Amino acid sequence: MDSEFTAKVELFEKEKGWYYVSVPVGLSKPLAHLADRGLIAVTATIGVSSWLTSLLPMGDSTHFIALPAKIRKKENLSLGATVKVSFAVRERK
């Protein structure tokens, strides 16, 4: 099952912090039983780009999806941009 949401591209404040999008709690909380050390394995898609990743724990019961540089470049994403994201749960390898 694919889940879809819209979010702003954010950046963790510490030096060399990751770019990411926050996943709505309503989409991540029902998947909590699938977590392995807090990670929920997914295939994420933005535009024409898909990649294997995880919903990563934020530390406050919420999750985020990290946006690798190659995806940001290919999809022309910058800090503060609003982006449509979809993800599907996958088996962890």
mmCIF file as gemmi writes it, N, C-alpha and C atoms, coordinates in Angstrom:
data_model
loop_
_atom_site.group_PDB
_atom_site.id
_atom_site.type_symbol
_atom_site.label_atom_id
_atom_site.label_alt_id
_atom_site.label_comp_id
_atom_site.label_asym_id
_atom_site.label_entity_id
_atom_site.label_seq_id
_atom_site.pdbx_PDB_ins_code
_atom_site.Cartn_x
_atom_site.Cartn_y
_atom_site.Cartn_z
_atom_site.occupancy
_atom_site.B_iso_or_equiv
_atom_site.pdbx_formal_charge
_atom_site.auth_seq_id
_atom_site.auth_asym_id
_atom_site.pdbx_PDB_model_num
ATOM 1 N N . MET Axp A 1 ? 0.831 -1.172 0 1 0 ? 1 A 1
ATOM 2 C CA . MET Axp A 1 ? 0 0 0 1 0 ? 1 A 1
ATOM 3 C C . MET Axp A 1 ? 0.888 1.252 0 1 0 ? 1 A 1
ATOM 4 N N . ASP Axp A 2 ? 0.622 2.175 -0.886 1 0 ? 2 A 1
ATOM 5 C CA . ASP Axp A 2 ? 1.371 3.425 -0.941 1 0 ? 2 A 1
ATOM 6 C C . ASP Axp A 2 ? 0.709 4.469 -0.054 1 0 ? 2 A 1
ATOM 7 N N . SER Axp A 3 ? 1.532 5.239 0.601 1 0 ? 3 A 1
ATOM 8 C CA . SER Axp A 3 ? 1.07 6.387 1.384 1 0 ? 3 A 1
ATOM 9 C C . SER Axp A 3 ? 1.62 7.627 0.71 1 0 ? 3 A 1
ATOM 10 N N . GLU Axp A 4 ? 0.86 8.706 0.719 1 0 ? 4 A 1
ATOM 11 C CA . GLU Axp A 4 ? 1.272 9.927 0.042 1 0 ? 4 A 1
ATOM 12 C C . GLU Axp A 4 ? 1.001 11.128 0.935 1 0 ? 4 A 1
ATOM 13 N N . PHE Axp A 5 ? 1.91 12.098 0.884 1 0 ? 5 A 1
ATOM 14 C CA . PHE Axp A 5 ? 1.748 13.322 1.659 1 0 ? 5 A 1
ATOM 15 C C . PHE Axp A 5 ? 2.549 14.437 1.01 1 0 ? 5 A 1
ATOM 16 N N . THR Axp A 6 ? 2.277 15.652 1.438 1 0 ? 6 A 1
ATOM 17 C CA . THR Axp A 6 ? 3.01 16.821 0.977 1 0 ? 6 A 1
ATOM 18 C C . THR Axp A 6 ? 3.715 17.426 2.185 1 0 ? 6 A 1
ATOM 19 N N . ALA Axp A 7 ? 4.977 17.825 1.999 1 0 ? 7 A 1
ATOM 20 C CA . ALA Axp A 7 ? 5.751 18.389 3.109 1 0 ? 7 A 1
ATOM 21 C C . ALA Axp A 7 ? 6.792 19.356 2.568 1 0 ? 7 A 1
ATOM 22 N N . LYS Axp A 8 ? 7.325 20.163 3.478 1 0 ? 8 A 1
ATOM 23 C CA . LYS Axp A 8 ? 8.4 21.087 3.118 1 0 ? 8 A 1
ATOM 24 C C . LYS Axp A 8 ? 9.747 20.414 3.365 1 0 ? 8 A 1
ATOM 25 N N . VAL Axp A 9 ? 10.706 20.708 2.489 1 0 ? 9 A 1
ATOM 26 C CA . VAL Axp A 9 ? 12.07 20.218 2.671 1 0 ? 9 A 1
ATOM 27 C C . VAL Axp A 9 ? 12.691 20.997 3.829 1 0 ? 9 A 1
ATOM 28 N N . GLU Axp A 10 ? 13.189 20.247 4.811 1 0 ? 10 A 1
ATOM 29 C CA . GLU Axp A 10 ? 13.804 20.853 5.994 1 0 ? 10 A 1
ATOM 30 C C . GLU Axp A 10 ? 15.26 20.4 6.097 1 0 ? 10 A 1
ATOM 31 N N . LEU Axp A 11 ? 15.996 21.024 7.003 1 0 ? 11 A 1
ATOM 32 C CA . LEU Axp A 11 ? 17.412 20.71 7.209 1 0 ? 11 A 1
ATOM 33 C C . LEU Axp A 11 ? 17.693 20.671 8.7 1 0 ? 11 A 1
ATOM 34 N N . PHE Axp A 12 ? 18.32 19.572 9.161 1 0 ? 12 A 1
ATOM 35 C CA . PHE Axp A 12 ? 18.739 19.53 10.555 1 0 ? 12 A 1
ATOM 36 C C . PHE Axp A 12 ? 19.786 20.618 10.766 1 0 ? 12 A 1
ATOM 37 N N . GLU Axp A 13 ? 19.713 21.307 11.881 1 0 ? 13 A 1
ATOM 38 C CA . GLU Axp A 13 ? 20.513 22.498 12.114 1 0 ? 13 A 1
ATOM 39 C C . GLU Axp A 13 ? 21.996 22.256 12.345 1 0 ? 13 A 1
ATOM 40 N N . LYS Axp A 14 ? 22.378 21.081 12.807 1 0 ? 14 A 1
ATOM 41 C CA . LYS Axp A 14 ? 23.799 20.9 13.087 1 0 ? 14 A 1
ATOM 42 C C . LYS Axp A 14 ? 24.61 20.855 11.791 1 0 ? 14 A 1
ATOM 43 N N . GLU Axp A 15 ? 25.898 21.101 11.905 1 0 ? 15 A 1
ATOM 44 C CA . GLU Axp A 15 ? 26.779 21.142 10.741 1 0 ? 15 A 1
ATOM 45 C C . GLU Axp A 15 ? 26.663 19.857 9.922 1 0 ? 15 A 1
ATOM 46 N N . LYS Axp A 16 ? 26.571 20.01 8.626 1 0 ? 16 A 1
ATOM 47 C CA . LYS Axp A 16 ? 26.406 18.884 7.694 1 0 ? 16 A 1
ATOM 48 C C . LYS Axp A 16 ? 25.143 18.083 8.005 1 0 ? 16 A 1
ATOM 49 N N . GLY Axp A 17 ? 24.11 18.78 8.486 1 0 ? 17 A 1
ATOM 50 C CA . GLY Axp A 17 ? 22.843 18.121 8.8 1 0 ? 17 A 1
ATOM 51 C C . GLY Axp A 17 ? 22.153 17.604 7.546 1 0 ? 17 A 1
ATOM 52 N N . TRP Axp A 18 ? 21.285 16.624 7.732 1 0 ? 18 A 1
ATOM 53 C CA . TRP Axp A 18 ? 20.553 16.021 6.624 1 0 ? 18 A 1
ATOM 54 C C . TRP Axp A 18 ? 19.386 16.892 6.196 1 0 ? 18 A 1
ATOM 55 N N . TYR Axp A 19 ? 19.095 16.858 4.891 1 0 ? 19 A 1
ATOM 56 C CA . TYR Axp A 19 ? 17.841 17.386 4.375 1 0 ? 19 A 1
ATOM 57 C C . TYR Axp A 19 ? 16.813 16.282 4.546 1 0 ? 19 A 1
ATOM 58 N N . TYR Axp A 20 ? 15.577 16.668 4.847 1 0 ? 20 A 1
ATOM 59 C CA . TYR Axp A 20 ? 14.563 15.653 5.105 1 0 ? 20 A 1
ATOM 60 C C . TYR Axp A 20 ? 13.163 16.231 4.949 1 0 ? 20 A 1
ATOM 61 N N . VAL Axp A 21 ? 12.173 15.333 4.951 1 0 ? 21 A 1
ATOM 62 C CA . VAL Axp A 21 ? 10.767 15.711 5.046 1 0 ? 21 A 1
ATOM 63 C C . VAL Axp A 21 ? 10.185 14.959 6.239 1 0 ? 21 A 1
ATOM 64 N N . SER Axp A 22 ? 9.34 15.637 7 1 0 ? 22 A 1
ATOM 65 C CA . SER Axp A 22 ? 8.657 15.007 8.137 1 0 ? 22 A 1
ATOM 66 C C . SER Axp A 22 ? 7.472 14.199 7.627 1 0 ? 22 A 1
ATOM 67 N N . VAL Axp A 23 ? 7.329 12.997 8.163 1 0 ? 23 A 1
ATOM 68 C CA . VAL Axp A 23 ? 6.226 12.115 7.793 1 0 ? 23 A 1
ATOM 69 C C . VAL Axp A 23 ? 5.073 12.355 8.768 1 0 ? 23 A 1
ATOM 70 N N . PRO Axp A 24 ? 3.867 12.577 8.263 1 0 ? 24 A 1
ATOM 71 C CA . PRO Axp A 24 ? 2.721 12.774 9.166 1 0 ? 24 A 1
ATOM 72 C C . PRO Axp A 24 ? 2.54 11.572 10.106 1 0 ? 24 A 1
ATOM 73 N N . VAL Axp A 25 ? 2.265 11.86 11.364 1 0 ? 25 A 1
ATOM 74 C CA . VAL Axp A 25 ? 2.084 10.812 12.37 1 0 ? 25 A 1
ATOM 75 C C . VAL Axp A 25 ? 0.988 9.837 11.951 1 0 ? 25 A 1
ATOM 76 N N . GLY Axp A 26 ? -0.049 10.333 11.315 1 0 ? 26 A 1
ATOM 77 C CA . GLY Axp A 26 ? -1.142 9.467 10.884 1 0 ? 26 A 1
ATOM 78 C C . GLY Axp A 26 ? -0.72 8.403 9.886 1 0 ? 26 A 1
ATOM 79 N N . LEU Axp A 27 ? 0.409 8.635 9.205 1 0 ? 27 A 1
ATOM 80 C CA . LEU Axp A 27 ? 0.919 7.642 8.251 1 0 ? 27 A 1
ATOM 81 C C . LEU Axp A 27 ? 1.957 6.725 8.885 1 0 ? 27 A 1
ATOM 82 N N . SER Axp A 28 ? 2.749 7.25 9.806 1 0 ? 28 A 1
ATOM 83 C CA . SER Axp A 28 ? 3.82 6.438 10.387 1 0 ? 28 A 1
ATOM 84 C C . SER Axp A 28 ? 3.39 5.622 11.609 1 0 ? 28 A 1
ATOM 85 N N . LYS Axp A 29 ? 2.511 6.168 12.432 1 0 ? 29 A 1
ATOM 86 C CA . LYS Axp A 29 ? 2.116 5.481 13.67 1 0 ? 29 A 1
ATOM 87 C C . LYS Axp A 29 ? 1.511 4.098 13.418 1 0 ? 29 A 1
ATOM 88 N N . PRO Axp A 30 ? 0.633 3.93 12.414 1 0 ? 30 A 1
ATOM 89 C CA . PRO Axp A 30 ? 0.079 2.588 12.178 1 0 ? 30 A 1
ATOM 90 C C . PRO Axp A 30 ? 1.126 1.558 11.73 1 0 ? 30 A 1
ATOM 91 N N . LEU Axp A 31 ? 2.317 2.024 11.359 1 0 ? 31 A 1
ATOM 92 C CA . LEU Axp A 31 ? 3.377 1.126 10.902 1 0 ? 31 A 1
ATOM 93 C C . LEU Axp A 31 ? 4.385 0.808 12.003 1 0 ? 31 A 1
ATOM 94 N N . ALA Axp A 32 ? 4.168 1.33 13.197 1 0 ? 32 A 1
ATOM 95 C CA . ALA Axp A 32 ? 5.13 1.184 14.297 1 0 ? 32 A 1
ATOM 96 C C . ALA Axp A 32 ? 5.471 -0.284 14.581 1 0 ? 32 A 1
ATOM 97 N N . HIS Axp A 33 ? 4.531 -1.18 14.392 1 0 ? 33 A 1
ATOM 98 C CA . HIS Axp A 33 ? 4.784 -2.604 14.665 1 0 ? 33 A 1
ATOM 99 C C . HIS Axp A 33 ? 5.799 -3.207 13.693 1 0 ? 33 A 1
ATOM 100 N N . LEU Axp A 34 ? 6.094 -2.52 12.593 1 0 ? 34 A 1
ATOM 101 C CA . LEU Axp A 34 ? 7.064 -2.999 11.607 1 0 ? 34 A 1
ATOM 102 C C . LEU Axp A 34 ? 8.481 -2.498 11.882 1 0 ? 34 A 1
ATOM 103 N N . ALA Axp A 35 ? 8.621 -1.624 12.862 1 0 ? 35 A 1
ATOM 104 C CA . ALA Axp A 35 ? 9.913 -0.987 13.122 1 0 ? 35 A 1
ATOM 105 C C . ALA Axp A 35 ? 10.947 -1.973 13.638 1 0 ? 35 A 1
ATOM 106 N N . ASP Axp A 36 ? 12.157 -1.798 13.137 1 0 ? 36 A 1
ATOM 107 C CA . ASP Axp A 36 ? 13.317 -2.545 13.603 1 0 ? 36 A 1
ATOM 108 C C . ASP Axp A 36 ? 14.308 -1.494 14.102 1 0 ? 36 A 1
ATOM 109 N N . ARG Axp A 37 ? 14.507 -1.414 15.416 1 0 ? 37 A 1
ATOM 110 C CA . ARG Axp A 37 ? 15.323 -0.365 16.042 1 0 ? 37 A 1
ATOM 111 C C . ARG Axp A 37 ? 14.818 1.025 15.67 1 0 ? 37 A 1
ATOM 112 N N . GLY Axp A 38 ? 13.513 1.159 15.513 1 0 ? 38 A 1
ATOM 113 C CA . GLY Axp A 38 ? 12.899 2.44 15.2 1 0 ? 38 A 1
ATOM 114 C C . GLY Axp A 38 ? 12.764 2.735 13.723 1 0 ? 38 A 1
ATOM 115 N N . LEU Axp A 39 ? 13.426 1.955 12.877 1 0 ? 39 A 1
ATOM 116 C CA . LEU Axp A 39 ? 13.414 2.163 11.425 1 0 ? 39 A 1
ATOM 117 C C . LEU Axp A 39 ? 12.316 1.347 10.765 1 0 ? 39 A 1
ATOM 118 N N . ILE Axp A 40 ? 11.604 1.972 9.833 1 0 ? 40 A 1
ATOM 119 C CA . ILE Axp A 40 ? 10.569 1.279 9.069 1 0 ? 40 A 1
ATOM 120 C C . ILE Axp A 40 ? 11.005 1.306 7.605 1 0 ? 40 A 1
ATOM 121 N N . ALA Axp A 41 ? 11.347 0.152 7.053 1 0 ? 41 A 1
ATOM 122 C CA . ALA Axp A 41 ? 11.873 0.061 5.691 1 0 ? 41 A 1
ATOM 123 C C . ALA Axp A 41 ? 10.803 0.429 4.668 1 0 ? 41 A 1
ATOM 124 N N . VAL Axp A 42 ? 11.147 1.361 3.756 1 0 ? 42 A 1
ATOM 125 C CA . VAL Axp A 42 ? 10.216 1.802 2.721 1 0 ? 42 A 1
ATOM 126 C C . VAL Axp A 42 ? 10.965 2.052 1.414 1 0 ? 42 A 1
ATOM 127 N N . THR Axp A 43 ? 10.19 2.139 0.351 1 0 ? 43 A 1
ATOM 128 C CA . THR Axp A 43 ? 10.663 2.687 -0.913 1 0 ? 43 A 1
ATOM 129 C C . THR Axp A 43 ? 9.976 4.031 -1.046 1 0 ? 43 A 1
ATOM 130 N N . ALA Axp A 44 ? 10.769 5.087 -1.123 1 0 ? 44 A 1
ATOM 131 C CA . ALA Axp A 44 ? 10.217 6.444 -1.214 1 0 ? 44 A 1
ATOM 132 C C . ALA Axp A 44 ? 10.266 6.92 -2.658 1 0 ? 44 A 1
ATOM 133 N N . THR Axp A 45 ? 9.315 7.781 -3.013 1 0 ? 45 A 1
ATOM 134 C CA . THR Axp A 45 ? 9.251 8.347 -4.363 1 0 ? 45 A 1
ATOM 135 C C . THR Axp A 45 ? 8.935 9.834 -4.287 1 0 ? 45 A 1
ATOM 136 N N . ILE Axp A 46 ? 9.718 10.601 -5.039 1 0 ? 46 A 1
ATOM 137 C CA . ILE Axp A 46 ? 9.461 12.022 -5.254 1 0 ? 46 A 1
ATOM 138 C C . ILE Axp A 46 ? 9.642 12.249 -6.748 1 0 ? 46 A 1
ATOM 139 N N . GLY Axp A 47 ? 8.634 12.789 -7.389 1 0 ? 47 A 1
ATOM 140 C CA . GLY Axp A 47 ? 8.716 12.998 -8.833 1 0 ? 47 A 1
ATOM 141 C C . GLY Axp A 47 ? 8.951 11.685 -9.551 1 0 ? 47 A 1
ATOM 142 N N . VAL Axp A 48 ? 10.03 11.622 -10.354 1 0 ? 48 A 1
ATOM 143 C CA . VAL Axp A 48 ? 10.36 10.395 -11.084 1 0 ? 48 A 1
ATOM 144 C C . VAL Axp A 48 ? 11.427 9.576 -10.359 1 0 ? 48 A 1
ATOM 145 N N . SER Axp A 49 ? 11.814 10.011 -9.176 1 0 ? 49 A 1
ATOM 146 C CA . SER Axp A 49 ? 12.896 9.36 -8.427 1 0 ? 49 A 1
ATOM 147 C C . SER Axp A 49 ? 12.35 8.488 -7.306 1 0 ? 49 A 1
ATOM 148 N N . SER Axp A 50 ? 12.839 7.248 -7.25 1 0 ? 50 A 1
ATOM 149 C CA . SER Axp A 50 ? 12.5 6.318 -6.167 1 0 ? 50 A 1
ATOM 150 C C . SER Axp A 50 ? 13.791 5.776 -5.582 1 0 ? 50 A 1
ATOM 151 N N . TRP Axp A 51 ? 13.797 5.528 -4.277 1 0 ? 51 A 1
ATOM 152 C CA . TRP Axp A 51 ? 14.986 4.97 -3.649 1 0 ? 51 A 1
ATOM 153 C C . TRP Axp A 51 ? 14.587 4.179 -2.407 1 0 ? 51 A 1
ATOM 154 N N . LEU Axp A 52 ? 15.448 3.208 -2.053 1 0 ? 52 A 1
ATOM 155 C CA . LEU Axp A 52 ? 15.242 2.401 -0.855 1 0 ? 52 A 1
ATOM 156 C C . LEU Axp A 52 ? 15.737 3.205 0.338 1 0 ? 52 A 1
ATOM 157 N N . THR Axp A 53 ? 14.905 3.319 1.352 1 0 ? 53 A 1
ATOM 158 C CA . THR Axp A 53 ? 15.248 4.1 2.527 1 0 ? 53 A 1
ATOM 159 C C . THR Axp A 53 ? 14.434 3.584 3.703 1 0 ? 53 A 1
ATOM 160 N N . SER Axp A 54 ? 14.351 4.362 4.744 1 0 ? 54 A 1
ATOM 161 C CA . SER Axp A 54 ? 13.536 4.015 5.91 1 0 ? 54 A 1
ATOM 162 C C . SER Axp A 54 ? 12.858 5.259 6.437 1 0 ? 54 A 1
ATOM 163 N N . LEU Axp A 55 ? 11.753 5.055 7.125 1 0 ? 55 A 1
ATOM 164 C CA . LEU Axp A 55 ? 11.188 6.11 7.945 1 0 ? 55 A 1
ATOM 165 C C . LEU Axp A 55 ? 12.066 6.102 9.191 1 0 ? 55 A 1
ATOM 166 N N . LEU Axp A 56 ? 12.741 7.198 9.438 1 0 ? 56 A 1
ATOM 167 C CA . LEU Axp A 56 ? 13.705 7.288 10.53 1 0 ? 56 A 1
ATOM 168 C C . LEU Axp A 56 ? 13.065 7.987 11.725 1 0 ? 56 A 1
ATOM 169 N N . PRO Axp A 57 ? 13.33 7.493 12.947 1 0 ? 57 A 1
ATOM 170 C CA . PRO Axp A 57 ? 12.724 8.11 14.12 1 0 ? 57 A 1
ATOM 171 C C . PRO Axp A 57 ? 13.322 9.479 14.42 1 0 ? 57 A 1
ATOM 172 N N . MET Axp A 58 ? 12.465 10.424 14.731 1 0 ? 58 A 1
ATOM 173 C CA . MET Axp A 58 ? 12.893 11.779 15.054 1 0 ? 58 A 1
ATOM 174 C C . MET Axp A 58 ? 13.257 11.882 16.543 1 0 ? 58 A 1
ATOM 175 N N . GLY Axp A 59 ? 12.788 10.928 17.354 1 0 ? 59 A 1
ATOM 176 C CA . GLY Axp A 59 ? 13.07 10.942 18.781 1 0 ? 59 A 1
ATOM 177 C C . GLY Axp A 59 ? 11.898 11.409 19.618 1 0 ? 59 A 1
ATOM 178 N N . ASP Axp A 60 ? 10.82 11.806 18.953 1 0 ? 60 A 1
ATOM 179 C CA . ASP Axp A 60 ? 9.627 12.281 19.671 1 0 ? 60 A 1
ATOM 180 C C . ASP Axp A 60 ? 8.374 11.556 19.187 1 0 ? 60 A 1
ATOM 181 N N . SER Axp A 61 ? 8.542 10.303 18.765 1 0 ? 61 A 1
ATOM 182 C CA . SER Axp A 61 ? 7.464 9.458 18.236 1 0 ? 61 A 1
ATOM 183 C C . SER Axp A 61 ? 7.035 9.842 16.828 1 0 ? 61 A 1
ATOM 184 N N . THR Axp A 62 ? 7.793 10.713 16.159 1 0 ? 62 A 1
ATOM 185 C CA . THR Axp A 62 ? 7.524 11.035 14.763 1 0 ? 62 A 1
ATOM 186 C C . THR Axp A 62 ? 8.667 10.483 13.916 1 0 ? 62 A 1
ATOM 187 N N . HIS Axp A 63 ? 8.472 10.483 12.607 1 0 ? 63 A 1
ATOM 188 C CA . HIS Axp A 63 ? 9.477 9.958 11.685 1 0 ? 63 A 1
ATOM 189 C C . HIS Axp A 63 ? 9.751 10.96 10.572 1 0 ? 63 A 1
ATOM 190 N N . PHE Axp A 64 ? 10.877 10.743 9.891 1 0 ? 64 A 1
ATOM 191 C CA . PHE Axp A 64 ? 11.224 11.562 8.743 1 0 ? 64 A 1
ATOM 192 C C . PHE Axp A 64 ? 11.839 10.683 7.662 1 0 ? 64 A 1
ATOM 193 N N . ILE Axp A 65 ? 11.887 11.214 6.447 1 0 ? 65 A 1
ATOM 194 C CA . ILE Axp A 65 ? 12.574 10.561 5.333 1 0 ? 65 A 1
ATOM 195 C C . ILE Axp A 65 ? 13.724 11.471 4.935 1 0 ? 65 A 1
ATOM 196 N N . ALA Axp A 66 ? 14.939 10.945 4.987 1 0 ? 66 A 1
ATOM 197 C CA . ALA Axp A 66 ? 16.115 11.705 4.567 1 0 ? 66 A 1
ATOM 198 C C . ALA Axp A 66 ? 16.109 11.837 3.041 1 0 ? 66 A 1
ATOM 199 N N . LEU Axp A 67 ? 16.568 13.002 2.564 1 0 ? 67 A 1
ATOM 200 C CA . LEU Axp A 67 ? 16.609 13.269 1.123 1 0 ? 67 A 1
ATOM 201 C C . LEU Axp A 67 ? 18.059 13.311 0.66 1 0 ? 67 A 1
ATOM 202 N N . PRO Axp A 68 ? 18.535 12.231 0.03 1 0 ? 68 A 1
ATOM 203 C CA . PRO Axp A 68 ? 19.923 12.202 -0.435 1 0 ? 68 A 1
ATOM 204 C C . PRO Axp A 68 ? 20.201 13.298 -1.465 1 0 ? 68 A 1
ATOM 205 N N . ALA Axp A 69 ? 21.453 13.715 -1.53 1 0 ? 69 A 1
ATOM 206 C CA . ALA Axp A 69 ? 21.865 14.777 -2.46 1 0 ? 69 A 1
ATOM 207 C C . ALA Axp A 69 ? 21.5 14.44 -3.901 1 0 ? 69 A 1
ATOM 208 N N . LYS Axp A 70 ? 21.674 13.186 -4.31 1 0 ? 70 A 1
ATOM 209 C CA . LYS Axp A 70 ? 21.378 12.832 -5.713 1 0 ? 70 A 1
ATOM 210 C C . LYS Axp A 70 ? 19.883 12.995 -6.018 1 0 ? 70 A 1
ATOM 211 N N . ILE Axp A 71 ? 19.023 12.722 -5.046 1 0 ? 71 A 1
ATOM 212 C CA . ILE Axp A 71 ? 17.577 12.897 -5.242 1 0 ? 71 A 1
ATOM 213 C C . ILE Axp A 71 ? 17.249 14.389 -5.278 1 0 ? 71 A 1
ATOM 214 N N . ARG Axp A 72 ? 17.819 15.156 -4.346 1 0 ? 72 A 1
ATOM 215 C CA . ARG Axp A 72 ? 17.571 16.597 -4.328 1 0 ? 72 A 1
ATOM 216 C C . ARG Axp A 72 ? 18.003 17.24 -5.64 1 0 ? 72 A 1
ATOM 217 N N . LYS Axp A 73 ? 19.145 16.82 -6.151 1 0 ? 73 A 1
ATOM 218 C CA . LYS Axp A 73 ? 19.651 17.384 -7.408 1 0 ? 73 A 1
ATOM 219 C C . LYS Axp A 73 ? 18.758 16.992 -8.58 1 0 ? 73 A 1
ATOM 220 N N . LYS Axp A 74 ? 18.437 15.709 -8.69 1 0 ? 74 A 1
ATOM 221 C CA . LYS Axp A 74 ? 17.624 15.215 -9.808 1 0 ? 74 A 1
ATOM 222 C C . LYS Axp A 74 ? 16.239 15.848 -9.825 1 0 ? 74 A 1
ATOM 223 N N . GLU Axp A 75 ? 15.653 16.064 -8.642 1 0 ? 75 A 1
ATOM 224 C CA . GLU Axp A 75 ? 14.3 16.61 -8.542 1 0 ? 75 A 1
ATOM 225 C C . GLU Axp A 75 ? 14.292 18.128 -8.31 1 0 ? 75 A 1
ATOM 226 N N . ASN Axp A 76 ? 15.49 18.726 -8.309 1 0 ? 76 A 1
ATOM 227 C CA . ASN Axp A 76 ? 15.628 20.171 -8.146 1 0 ? 76 A 1
ATOM 228 C C . ASN Axp A 76 ? 14.959 20.666 -6.857 1 0 ? 76 A 1
ATOM 229 N N . LEU Axp A 77 ? 15.287 20.004 -5.744 1 0 ? 77 A 1
ATOM 230 C CA . LEU Axp A 77 ? 14.706 20.334 -4.444 1 0 ? 77 A 1
ATOM 231 C C . LEU Axp A 77 ? 15.641 21.234 -3.658 1 0 ? 77 A 1
ATOM 232 N N . SER Axp A 78 ? 15.084 22.24 -3.041 1 0 ? 78 A 1
ATOM 233 C CA . SER Axp A 78 ? 15.867 23.127 -2.192 1 0 ? 78 A 1
ATOM 234 C C . SER Axp A 78 ? 15.175 23.29 -0.848 1 0 ? 78 A 1
ATOM 235 N N . LEU Axp A 79 ? 15.907 23.791 0.108 1 0 ? 79 A 1
ATOM 236 C CA . LEU Axp A 79 ? 15.389 24.013 1.447 1 0 ? 79 A 1
ATOM 237 C C . LEU Axp A 79 ? 14.125 24.864 1.382 1 0 ? 79 A 1
ATOM 238 N N . GLY Axp A 80 ? 13.056 24.408 2.037 1 0 ? 80 A 1
ATOM 239 C CA . GLY Axp A 80 ? 11.796 25.146 2.068 1 0 ? 80 A 1
ATOM 240 C C . GLY Axp A 80 ? 10.831 24.805 0.952 1 0 ? 80 A 1
ATOM 241 N N . ALA Axp A 81 ? 11.293 24.059 -0.044 1 0 ? 81 A 1
ATOM 242 C CA . ALA Axp A 81 ? 10.413 23.673 -1.154 1 0 ? 81 A 1
ATOM 243 C C . ALA Axp A 81 ? 9.319 22.733 -0.65 1 0 ? 81 A 1
ATOM 244 N N . THR Axp A 82 ? 8.131 22.863 -1.209 1 0 ? 82 A 1
ATOM 245 C CA . THR Axp A 82 ? 7.039 21.949 -0.891 1 0 ? 82 A 1
ATOM 246 C C . THR Axp A 82 ? 7.081 20.817 -1.909 1 0 ? 82 A 1
ATOM 247 N N . VAL Axp A 83 ? 7.022 19.594 -1.418 1 0 ? 83 A 1
ATOM 248 C CA . VAL Axp A 83 ? 7.197 18.428 -2.269 1 0 ? 83 A 1
ATOM 249 C C . VAL Axp A 83 ? 6.153 17.364 -1.95 1 0 ? 83 A 1
ATOM 250 N N . LYS Axp A 84 ? 5.711 16.658 -2.978 1 0 ? 84 A 1
ATOM 251 C CA . LYS Axp A 84 ? 4.796 15.526 -2.811 1 0 ? 84 A 1
ATOM 252 C C . LYS Axp A 84 ? 5.659 14.266 -2.694 1 0 ? 84 A 1
ATOM 253 N N . VAL Axp A 85 ? 5.417 13.527 -1.63 1 0 ? 85 A 1
ATOM 254 C CA . VAL Axp A 85 ? 6.207 12.324 -1.318 1 0 ? 85 A 1
ATOM 255 C C . VAL Axp A 85 ? 5.267 11.146 -1.218 1 0 ? 85 A 1
ATOM 256 N N . SER Axp A 86 ? 5.674 10.005 -1.752 1 0 ? 86 A 1
ATOM 257 C CA . SER Axp A 86 ? 4.935 8.778 -1.508 1 0 ? 86 A 1
ATOM 258 C C . SER Axp A 86 ? 5.925 7.717 -1.03 1 0 ? 86 A 1
ATOM 259 N N . PHE Axp A 87 ? 5.406 6.744 -0.308 1 0 ? 87 A 1
ATOM 260 C CA . PHE Axp A 87 ? 6.262 5.642 0.135 1 0 ? 87 A 1
ATOM 261 C C . PHE Axp A 87 ? 5.444 4.371 0.261 1 0 ? 87 A 1
ATOM 262 N N . ALA Axp A 88 ? 6.125 3.257 0.082 1 0 ? 88 A 1
ATOM 263 C CA . ALA Axp A 88 ? 5.517 1.941 0.251 1 0 ? 88 A 1
ATOM 264 C C . ALA Axp A 88 ? 6.416 1.138 1.165 1 0 ? 88 A 1
ATOM 265 N N . VAL Axp A 89 ? 5.828 0.435 2.103 1 0 ? 89 A 1
ATOM 266 C CA . VAL Axp A 89 ? 6.578 -0.411 3.02 1 0 ? 89 A 1
ATOM 267 C C . VAL Axp A 89 ? 7.214 -1.533 2.213 1 0 ? 89 A 1
ATOM 268 N N . ARG Axp A 90 ? 8.446 -1.869 2.577 1 0 ? 90 A 1
ATOM 269 C CA . ARG Axp A 90 ? 9.159 -2.97 1.915 1 0 ? 90 A 1
ATOM 270 C C . ARG Axp A 90 ? 9.778 -3.866 2.979 1 0 ? 90 A 1
ATOM 271 N N . GLU Axp A 91 ? 10.172 -5.057 2.565 1 0 ? 91 A 1
ATOM 272 C CA . GLU Axp A 91 ? 10.867 -5.958 3.469 1 0 ? 91 A 1
ATOM 273 C C . GLU Axp A 91 ? 12.286 -5.485 3.652 1 0 ? 91 A 1
ATOM 274 N N . ARG Axp A 92 ? 12.751 -5.519 4.883 1 0 ? 92 A 1
ATOM 275 C CA . ARG Axp A 92 ? 14.143 -5.14 5.157 1 0 ? 92 A 1
ATOM 276 C C . ARG Axp A 92 ? 15.044 -6.245 4.665 1 0 ? 92 A 1
ATOM 277 N N . LYS Axp A 93 ? 16.12 -5.856 3.991 1 0 ? 93 A 1
ATOM 278 C CA . LYS Axp A 93 ? 17.071 -6.854 3.458 1 0 ? 93 A 1
ATOM 279 C C . LYS Axp A 93 ? 18.296 -6.939 4.303 1 0 ? 93 A 1
